[in-house]
Amino acid sequence: MYSGAIVLVVVVLGLIGALYALQRLLADASTPLTSLPYQSGWEPREHALSRYHARWYLATLVFLAFDVEMLFMYPWAVVVGALGVTAVVEMFVFLGALFVAVAWAWREGALRWV
């Protein structure tokens, strides 16, 4: 009844095992890495999973607000001529909501870099 599915699972597990064995066979373990592959090739000064200061979360929210703005403005720019004044009014309402978010971030200190 389930013989096709069982054969498929066995074949997939066999292929996965063969690929792991091939990797172990071909890997060059005699020369370990001398530096970690992050920070654009510079020698790392801290661990890759170190904690960030809380002020970066607010800066990230501001970036996302502007990113979403651009996400909606590109298609809007394509159809604004066909839709007329209502499209312009809707975009100003959207930009007003975005301005409220940026004003909140400014009040919270997300735009201070020190």
N, CA, C and O atoms as a GROMACS GRO file, in nm:
protein
  456
    1MET      N    1   0.082  -0.119   0.000
    1MET     CA    2   0.000   0.000   0.000
    1MET      C    3   0.087   0.126   0.000
    1MET      O    4   0.065   0.216  -0.082
    2TYR      N    5   0.185   0.135   0.089
    2TYR     CA    6   0.275   0.250   0.097
    2TYR      C    7   0.414   0.216   0.043
    2TYR      O    8   0.511   0.283   0.078
    3SER      N    9   0.425   0.115  -0.040
    3SER     CA   10   0.557   0.069  -0.085
    3SER      C   11   0.628   0.176  -0.168
    3SER      O   12   0.750   0.189  -0.158
    4GLY      N   13   0.555   0.253  -0.251
    4GLY     CA   14   0.618   0.359  -0.330
    4GLY      C   15   0.676   0.468  -0.243
    4GLY      O   16   0.787   0.516  -0.268
    5ALA      N   17   0.602   0.508  -0.139
    5ALA     CA   18   0.650   0.612  -0.048
    5ALA      C   19   0.770   0.562   0.032
    5ALA      O   20   0.864   0.638   0.056
    6ILE      N   21   0.766   0.437   0.074
    6ILE     CA   22   0.879   0.381   0.150
    6ILE      C   23   1.003   0.374   0.064
    6ILE      O   24   1.112   0.407   0.110
    7VAL      N   25   0.988   0.330  -0.062
    7VAL     CA   26   1.103   0.325  -0.153
    7VAL      C   27   1.158   0.466  -0.176
    7VAL      O   28   1.280   0.484  -0.178
    8LEU      N   29   1.071   0.563  -0.193
    8LEU     CA   30   1.115   0.702  -0.212
    8LEU      C   31   1.193   0.753  -0.092
    8LEU      O   32   1.297   0.816  -0.108
    9VAL      N   33   1.144   0.727   0.029
    9VAL     CA   34   1.214   0.771   0.150
    9VAL      C   35   1.350   0.704   0.160
    9VAL      O   36   1.448   0.769   0.196
   10VAL      N   37   1.357   0.574   0.130
   10VAL     CA   38   1.485   0.502   0.136
   10VAL      C   39   1.583   0.558   0.034
   10VAL      O   40   1.701   0.576   0.064
   11VAL      N   41   1.536   0.585  -0.088
   11VAL     CA   42   1.624   0.641  -0.191
   11VAL      C   43   1.675   0.778  -0.150
   11VAL      O   44   1.793   0.807  -0.166
   12VAL      N   45   1.586   0.864  -0.097
   12VAL     CA   46   1.628   0.998  -0.056
   12VAL      C   47   1.728   0.991   0.058
   12VAL      O   48   1.829   1.062   0.055
   13LEU      N   49   1.702   0.908   0.158
   13LEU     CA   50   1.797   0.894   0.268
   13LEU      C   51   1.930   0.838   0.220
   13LEU      O   52   2.035   0.877   0.270
   14GLY      N   53   1.926   0.747   0.124
   14GLY     CA   54   2.050   0.694   0.066
   14GLY      C   55   2.129   0.802  -0.007
   14GLY      O   56   2.251   0.808   0.005
   15LEU      N   57   2.059   0.887  -0.082
   15LEU     CA   58   2.127   0.997  -0.152
   15LEU      C   59   2.188   1.096  -0.054
   15LEU      O   60   2.299   1.145  -0.074
   16ILE      N   61   2.114   1.127   0.052
   16ILE     CA   62   2.167   1.219   0.153
   16ILE      C   63   2.291   1.160   0.219
   16ILE      O   64   2.391   1.229   0.236
   17GLY      N   65   2.285   1.034   0.255
   17GLY     CA   66   2.402   0.967   0.314
   17GLY      C   67   2.519   0.963   0.218
   17GLY      O   68   2.634   0.982   0.260
   18ALA      N   69   2.493   0.939   0.089
   18ALA     CA   70   2.601   0.937  -0.010
   18ALA      C   71   2.664   1.074  -0.025
   18ALA      O   72   2.786   1.084  -0.038
   19LEU      N   73   2.584   1.179  -0.023
   19LEU     CA   74   2.640   1.314  -0.034
   19LEU      C   75   2.724   1.351   0.088
   19LEU      O   76   2.828   1.414   0.074
   20TYR      N   77   2.679   1.313   0.207
   20TYR     CA   78   2.760   1.337   0.328
   20TYR      C   79   2.892   1.261   0.322
   20TYR      O   80   2.996   1.314   0.357
   21ALA      N   81   2.887   1.136   0.277
   21ALA     CA   82   3.010   1.056   0.264
   21ALA      C   83   3.103   1.116   0.161
   21ALA      O   84   3.224   1.120   0.182
   22LEU      N   85   3.048   1.164   0.048
   22LEU     CA   86   3.130   1.227  -0.054
   22LEU      C   87   3.194   1.355  -0.002
   22LEU      O   88   3.310   1.384  -0.033
   23GLN      N   89   3.122   1.432   0.076
   23GLN     CA   90   3.177   1.554   0.134
   23GLN      C   91   3.290   1.521   0.229
   23GLN      O   92   3.394   1.588   0.226
   24ARG      N   93   3.272   1.421   0.313
   24ARG     CA   94   3.379   1.381   0.406
   24ARG      C   95   3.503   1.332   0.331
   24ARG      O   96   3.616   1.355   0.374
   25LEU      N   97   3.480   1.265   0.219
   25LEU     CA   98   3.591   1.210   0.141
   25LEU      C   99   3.669   1.320   0.070
   25LEU      O  100   3.792   1.314   0.062
   26LEU      N  101   3.599   1.420   0.018
   26LEU     CA  102   3.664   1.523  -0.063
   26LEU      C  103   3.706   1.647   0.016
   26LEU      O  104   3.782   1.729  -0.036
   27ALA      N  105   3.659   1.662   0.138
   27ALA     CA  106   3.690   1.783   0.215
   27ALA      C  107   3.837   1.787   0.252
   27ALA      O  108   3.898   1.684   0.283
   28ASP      N  109   3.894   1.907   0.249
   28ASP     CA  110   4.034   1.927   0.286
   28ASP      C  111   4.038   1.978   0.429
   28ASP      O  112   4.024   2.098   0.452
   29ALA      N  113   4.056   1.889   0.524
   29ALA     CA  114   4.055   1.926   0.666
   29ALA      C  115   4.194   1.962   0.716
   29ALA      O  116   4.209   1.993   0.834
   30SER      N  117   4.295   1.959   0.629
   30SER     CA  118   4.430   1.989   0.676
   30SER      C  119   4.455   2.138   0.694
   30SER      O  120   4.546   2.176   0.767
   31THR      N  121   4.377   2.223   0.630
   31THR     CA  122   4.395   2.368   0.643
   31THR      C  123   4.267   2.430   0.700
   31THR      O  124   4.175   2.460   0.624
   32PRO      N  125   4.261   2.450   0.831
   32PRO     CA  126   4.141   2.511   0.889
   32PRO      C  127   4.131   2.658   0.852
   32PRO      O  128   4.230   2.720   0.813
   33LEU      N  129   4.012   2.713   0.865
   33LEU     CA  130   3.993   2.854   0.836
   33LEU      C  131   4.070   2.940   0.935
   33LEU      O  132   4.075   2.910   1.054
   34THR      N  133   4.131   3.046   0.885
   34THR     CA  134   4.205   3.136   0.973
   34THR      C  135   4.122   3.256   1.015
   34THR      O  136   4.154   3.321   1.114
   35SER      N  137   4.016   3.286   0.942
   35SER     CA  138   3.928   3.395   0.980
   35SER      C  139   3.784   3.357   0.947
   35SER      O  140   3.759   3.267   0.866
   36LEU      N  141   3.692   3.425   1.011
   36LEU     CA  142   3.552   3.396   0.990
   36LEU      C  143   3.500   3.470   0.868
   36LEU      O  144   3.548   3.580   0.838
   37PRO      N  145   3.404   3.415   0.796
   37PRO     CA  146   3.359   3.475   0.670
   37PRO      C  147   3.253   3.584   0.684
   37PRO      O  148   3.155   3.583   0.609
   38TYR      N  149   3.268   3.675   0.776
   38TYR     CA  150   3.175   3.786   0.786
   38TYR      C  151   3.254   3.914   0.809
   38TYR      O  152   3.376   3.909   0.826
   39GLN      N  153   3.189   4.024   0.809
   39GLN     CA  154   3.246   4.158   0.822
   39GLN      C  155   3.334   4.193   0.703
   39GLN      O  156   3.437   4.258   0.719
   40SER      N  157   3.293   4.152   0.584
   40SER     CA  158   3.356   4.192   0.457
   40SER      C  159   3.504   4.160   0.451
   40SER      O  160   3.581   4.236   0.392
   41GLY      N  161   3.546   4.052   0.509
   41GLY     CA  162   3.684   4.009   0.500
   41GLY      C  163   3.775   4.064   0.608
   41GLY      O  164   3.891   4.023   0.617
   42TRP      N  165   3.725   4.154   0.691
   42TRP     CA  166   3.807   4.208   0.800
   42TRP      C  167   3.814   4.106   0.911
   42TRP      O  168   3.726   4.021   0.926
   43GLU      N  169   3.918   4.113   0.989
   43GLU     CA  170   3.928   4.027   1.106
   43GLU      C  171   3.818   4.065   1.204
   43GLU      O  172   3.805   4.182   1.238
   44PRO      N  173   3.741   3.970   1.249
   44PRO     CA  174   3.630   4.003   1.340
   44PRO      C  175   3.681   4.044   1.478
   44PRO      O  176   3.774   3.985   1.532
   45ARG      N  177   3.617   4.147   1.534
   45ARG     CA  178   3.652   4.194   1.668
   45ARG      C  179   3.558   4.139   1.773
   45ARG      O  180   3.588   4.146   1.892
   46GLU      N  181   3.444   4.085   1.731
   46GLU     CA  182   3.347   4.031   1.824
   46GLU      C  183   3.280   3.910   1.760
   46GLU      O  184   3.299   3.885   1.641
   47HIS      N  185   3.205   3.838   1.836
   47HIS     CA  186   3.137   3.720   1.786
   47HIS      C  187   3.024   3.760   1.690
   47HIS      O  188   2.963   3.866   1.707
   48ALA      N  189   2.998   3.678   1.592
   48ALA     CA  190   2.896   3.711   1.492
   48ALA      C  191   2.757   3.718   1.553
   48ALA      O  192   2.670   3.786   1.498
   49LEU      N  193   2.733   3.651   1.663
   49LEU     CA  194   2.601   3.650   1.725
   49LEU      C  195   2.595   3.740   1.849
   49LEU      O  196   2.513   3.718   1.938
   50SER      N  197   2.682   3.841   1.854
   50SER     CA  198   2.682   3.930   1.969
   50SER      C  199   2.555   4.014   1.970
   50SER      O  200   2.487   4.027   1.868
   51ARG      N  201   2.524   4.070   2.085
   51ARG     CA  202   2.401   4.147   2.099
   51ARG      C  203   2.418   4.288   2.046
   51ARG      O  204   2.528   4.345   2.049
   52TYR      N  205   2.308   4.343   1.997
   52TYR     CA  206   2.307   4.480   1.949
   52TYR      C  207   2.245   4.570   2.055
   52TYR      O  208   2.167   4.526   2.139
   53HIS      N  209   2.282   4.696   2.048
   53HIS     CA  210   2.224   4.794   2.139
   53HIS      C  211   2.079   4.816   2.099
   53HIS      O  212   2.044   4.804   1.982
   54ALA      N  213   1.995   4.847   2.194
   54ALA     CA  214   1.852   4.862   2.170
   54ALA      C  215   1.820   4.975   2.074
   54ALA      O  216   1.714   4.973   2.011
   55ARG      N  217   1.907   5.075   2.060
   55ARG     CA  218   1.876   5.187   1.971
   55ARG      C  219   1.872   5.142   1.824
   55ARG      O  220   1.810   5.209   1.742
   56TRP      N  221   1.937   5.031   1.791
   56TRP     CA  222   1.935   4.985   1.652
   56TRP      C  223   1.799   4.931   1.612
   56TRP      O  224   1.765   4.931   1.494
   57TYR      N  225   1.720   4.885   1.708
   57TYR     CA  226   1.587   4.836   1.675
   57TYR      C  227   1.497   4.950   1.628
   57TYR      O  228   1.420   4.933   1.534
   58LEU      N  229   1.507   5.066   1.692
   58LEU     CA  230   1.430   5.182   1.647
   58LEU      C  231   1.477   5.228   1.509
   58LEU      O  232   1.395   5.265   1.425
   59ALA      N  233   1.608   5.226   1.485
   59ALA     CA  234   1.659   5.263   1.354
   59ALA      C  235   1.609   5.165   1.248
   59ALA      O  236   1.582   5.204   1.134
   60THR      N  237   1.598   5.039   1.284
   60THR     CA  238   1.545   4.939   1.191
   60THR      C  239   1.399   4.966   1.159
   60THR      O  240   1.358   4.951   1.044
   61LEU      N  241   1.322   5.007   1.259
   61LEU     CA  242   1.182   5.040   1.233
   61LEU      C  243   1.168   5.159   1.139
   61LEU      O  244   1.080   5.160   1.053
   62VAL      N  245   1.255   5.258   1.154
   62VAL     CA  246   1.252   5.373   1.063
   62VAL      C  247   1.288   5.328   0.922
   62VAL      O  248   1.224   5.371   0.826
   63PHE      N  249   1.388   5.244   0.909
   63PHE     CA  250   1.425   5.193   0.777
   63PHE      C  251   1.310   5.117   0.714
   63PHE      O  252   1.282   5.134   0.595
   64LEU      N  253   1.243   5.033   0.791
   64LEU     CA  254   1.130   4.957   0.738
   64LEU      C  255   1.016   5.048   0.696
   64LEU      O  256   0.947   5.021   0.598
   65ALA      N  257   0.994   5.156   0.770
   65ALA     CA  258   0.888   5.251   0.733
   65ALA      C  259   0.918   5.311   0.596
   65ALA      O  260   0.828   5.319   0.512
   66PHE      N  261   1.042   5.354   0.572
   66PHE     CA  262   1.076   5.410   0.442
   66PHE      C  263   1.079   5.304   0.334
   66PHE      O  264   1.048   5.333   0.218
   67ASP      N  265   1.116   5.182   0.369
   67ASP     CA  266   1.118   5.074   0.272
   67ASP      C  267   0.976   5.041   0.226
   67ASP      O  268   0.952   5.021   0.106
   68VAL      N  269   0.882   5.036   0.319
   68VAL     CA  270   0.743   5.010   0.282
   68VAL      C  271   0.687   5.127   0.202
   68VAL      O  272   0.604   5.107   0.112
   69GLU      N  273   0.731   5.246   0.233
   69GLU     CA  274   0.687   5.362   0.155
   69GLU      C  275   0.726   5.345   0.009
   69GLU      O  276   0.644   5.366  -0.080
   70MET      N  277   0.849   5.308  -0.016
   70MET     CA  278   0.894   5.288  -0.154
   70MET      C  279   0.822   5.171  -0.220
   70MET      O  280   0.796   5.172  -0.340
   71LEU      N  281   0.789   5.070  -0.143
   71LEU     CA  282   0.717   4.955  -0.195
   71LEU      C  283   0.582   4.996  -0.251
   71LEU      O  284   0.538   4.941  -0.353
   72PHE      N  285   0.516   5.090  -0.187
   72PHE     CA  286   0.386   5.136  -0.235
   72PHE      C  287   0.396   5.250  -0.336
   72PHE      O  288   0.304   5.270  -0.414
   73MET      N  289   0.506   5.325  -0.335
   73MET     CA  290   0.514   5.441  -0.425
   73MET      C  291   0.546   5.402  -0.568
   73MET      O  292   0.502   5.472  -0.660
   74TYR      N  293   0.620   5.296  -0.591
   74TYR     CA  294   0.651   5.257  -0.729
   74TYR      C  295   0.526   5.220  -0.808
   74TYR      O  296   0.506   5.276  -0.916
   75PRO      N  297   0.441   5.128  -0.761
   75PRO     CA  298   0.320   5.099  -0.838
   75PRO      C  299   0.225   5.220  -0.845
   75PRO      O  300   0.154   5.238  -0.944
   76TRP      N  301   0.224   5.300  -0.739
   76TRP     CA  302   0.139   5.419  -0.739
   76TRP      C  303   0.182   5.514  -0.850
   76TRP      O  304   0.098   5.573  -0.918
   77ALA      N  305   0.311   5.530  -0.870
   77ALA     CA  306   0.361   5.621  -0.972
   77ALA      C  307   0.323   5.573  -1.112
   77ALA      O  308   0.310   5.655  -1.204
   78VAL      N  309   0.304   5.444  -1.129
   78VAL     CA  310   0.266   5.392  -1.260
   78VAL      C  311   0.120   5.424  -1.291
   78VAL      O  312   0.087   5.455  -1.406
   79VAL      N  313   0.032   5.418  -1.192
   79VAL     CA  314  -0.112   5.433  -1.216
   79VAL      C  315  -0.168   5.568  -1.175
   79VAL      O  316  -0.288   5.590  -1.189
   80VAL      N  317  -0.088   5.659  -1.125
   80VAL     CA  318  -0.141   5.786  -1.074
   80VAL      C  319  -0.206   5.867  -1.185
   80VAL      O  320  -0.305   5.937  -1.160
   81GLY      N  321  -0.155   5.860  -1.305
   81GLY     CA  322  -0.214   5.937  -1.414
   81GLY      C  323  -0.352   5.886  -1.451
   81GLY      O  324  -0.440   5.965  -1.486
   82ALA      N  325  -0.371   5.756  -1.444
   82ALA     CA  326  -0.501   5.699  -1.480
   82ALA      C  327  -0.605   5.719  -1.369
   82ALA      O  328  -0.724   5.731  -1.399
   83LEU      N  329  -0.562   5.722  -1.245
   83LEU     CA  330  -0.657   5.733  -1.134
   83LEU      C  331  -0.691   5.876  -1.097
   83LEU      O  332  -0.799   5.901  -1.043
   84GLY      N  333  -0.603   5.969  -1.126
   84GLY     CA  334  -0.634   6.109  -1.104
   84GLY      C  335  -0.614   6.158  -0.962
   84GLY      O  336  -0.524   6.113  -0.892
   85VAL      N  337  -0.701   6.250  -0.921
   85VAL     CA  338  -0.687   6.320  -0.794
   85VAL      C  339  -0.704   6.226  -0.675
   85VAL      O  340  -0.639   6.246  -0.572
   86THR      N  341  -0.788   6.125  -0.686
   86THR     CA  342  -0.809   6.034  -0.572
   86THR      C  343  -0.681   5.960  -0.536
   86THR      O  344  -0.656   5.934  -0.418
   87ALA      N  345  -0.600   5.926  -0.636
   87ALA     CA  346  -0.473   5.858  -0.608
   87ALA      C  347  -0.378   5.951  -0.534
   87ALA      O  348  -0.305   5.907  -0.445
   88VAL      N  349  -0.378   6.077  -0.570
   88VAL     CA  350  -0.291   6.174  -0.504
   88VAL      C  351  -0.334   6.193  -0.359
   88VAL      O  352  -0.250   6.200  -0.269
   89VAL      N  353  -0.465   6.202  -0.335
   89VAL     CA  354  -0.516   6.219  -0.199
   89VAL      C  355  -0.482   6.095  -0.115
   89VAL      O  356  -0.439   6.108  -0.001
   90GLU      N  357  -0.501   5.976  -0.172
   90GLU     CA  358  -0.468   5.854  -0.098
   90GLU      C  359  -0.319   5.848  -0.063
   90GLU      O  360  -0.283   5.802   0.046
   91MET      N  361  -0.233   5.893  -0.155
   91MET     CA  362  -0.089   5.890  -0.126
   91MET      C  363  -0.055   5.989  -0.016
   91MET      O  364   0.032   5.960   0.067
   92PHE      N  365  -0.120   6.104  -0.012
   92PHE     CA  366  -0.092   6.199   0.095
   92PHE      C  367  -0.143   6.146   0.229
   92PHE      O  368  -0.082   6.174   0.333
   93VAL      N  369  -0.250   6.073   0.230
   93VAL     CA  370  -0.296   6.008   0.354
   93VAL      C  371  -0.193   5.906   0.401
   93VAL      O  372  -0.161   5.898   0.519
   94PHE      N  373  -0.143   5.827   0.306
   94PHE     CA  374  -0.040   5.728   0.340
   94PHE      C  375   0.086   5.796   0.391
   94PHE      O  376   0.144   5.753   0.491
   95LEU      N  377   0.129   5.903   0.324
   95LEU     CA  378   0.249   5.974   0.369
   95LEU      C  379   0.226   6.040   0.505
   95LEU      O  380   0.320   6.053   0.583
   96GLY      N  381   0.104   6.082   0.534
   96GLY     CA  382   0.072   6.136   0.666
   96GLY      C  383   0.089   6.032   0.774
   96GLY      O  384   0.143   6.060   0.881
   97ALA      N  385   0.041   5.910   0.747
   97ALA     CA  386   0.060   5.801   0.844
   97ALA      C  387   0.207   5.769   0.862
   97ALA      O  388   0.251   5.741   0.973
   98LEU      N  389   0.282   5.773   0.754
   98LEU     CA  390   0.427   5.750   0.763
   98LEU      C  391   0.495   5.861   0.842
   98LEU      O  392   0.587   5.834   0.919
   99PHE      N  393   0.451   5.984   0.823
   99PHE     CA  394   0.507   6.096   0.898
   99PHE      C  395   0.482   6.080   1.047
   99PHE      O  396   0.569   6.114   1.128
  100VAL      N  397   0.365   6.029   1.085
  100VAL     CA  398   0.336   6.003   1.227
  100VAL      C  399   0.436   5.902   1.282
  100VAL      O  400   0.485   5.918   1.394
  101ALA      N  401   0.465   5.797   1.205
  101ALA     CA  402   0.561   5.695   1.250
  101ALA      C  403   0.701   5.754   1.265
  101ALA      O  404   0.772   5.723   1.361
  102VAL      N  405   0.741   5.837   1.170
  102VAL     CA  406   0.874   5.899   1.178
  102VAL      C  407   0.881   5.998   1.293
  102VAL      O  408   0.984   6.007   1.361
  103ALA      N  409   0.774   6.073   1.317
  103ALA     CA  410   0.771   6.166   1.430
  103ALA      C  411   0.782   6.091   1.563
  103ALA      O  412   0.849   6.137   1.655
  104TRP      N  413   0.715   5.977   1.572
  104TRP     CA  414   0.728   5.895   1.693
  104TRP      C  415   0.870   5.847   1.712
  104TRP      O  416   0.924   5.850   1.823
  105ALA      N  417   0.932   5.800   1.602
  105ALA     CA  418   1.070   5.753   1.612
  105ALA      C  419   1.164   5.866   1.651
  105ALA      O  420   1.258   5.844   1.727
  106TRP      N  421   1.141   5.985   1.600
  106TRP     CA  422   1.223   6.100   1.634
  106TRP      C  423   1.207   6.132   1.783
  106TRP      O  424   1.305   6.159   1.851
  107ARG      N  425   1.084   6.128   1.832
  107ARG     CA  426   1.059   6.157   1.973
  107ARG      C  427   1.125   6.052   2.063
  107ARG      O  428   1.172   6.085   2.172
  108GLU      N  429   1.129   5.926   2.016
  108GLU     CA  430   1.190   5.819   2.095
  108GLU      C  431   1.344   5.821   2.086
  108GLU      O  432   1.410   5.749   2.160
  109GLY      N  433   1.399   5.901   1.997
  109GLY     CA  434   1.545   5.911   1.986
  109GLY      C  435   1.608   5.815   1.887
  109GLY      O  436   1.728   5.791   1.894
  110ALA      N  437   1.528   5.760   1.795
  110ALA     CA  438   1.582   5.664   1.699
  110ALA      C  439   1.673   5.732   1.597
  110ALA      O  440   1.755   5.664   1.534
  111LEU      N  441   1.660   5.860   1.578
  111LEU     CA  442   1.741   5.930   1.478
  111LEU      C  443   1.869   5.989   1.537
  111LEU      O  444   1.948   6.050   1.464
  112ARG      N  445   1.892   5.973   1.668
  112ARG     CA  446   2.018   6.015   1.730
  112ARG      C  447   2.118   5.902   1.719
  112ARG      O  448   2.087   5.789   1.757
  113TRP      N  449   2.236   5.928   1.668
  113TRP     CA  450   2.334   5.822   1.646
  113TRP      C  451   2.442   5.817   1.751
  113TRP      O  452   2.538   5.740   1.738
  114VAL      N  453   2.430   5.895   1.855
  114VAL     CA  454   2.533   5.895   1.959
  114VAL      C  455   2.479   5.830   2.084
  114VAL      O  456   2.551   5.820   2.184
   0.00000   0.00000   0.00000
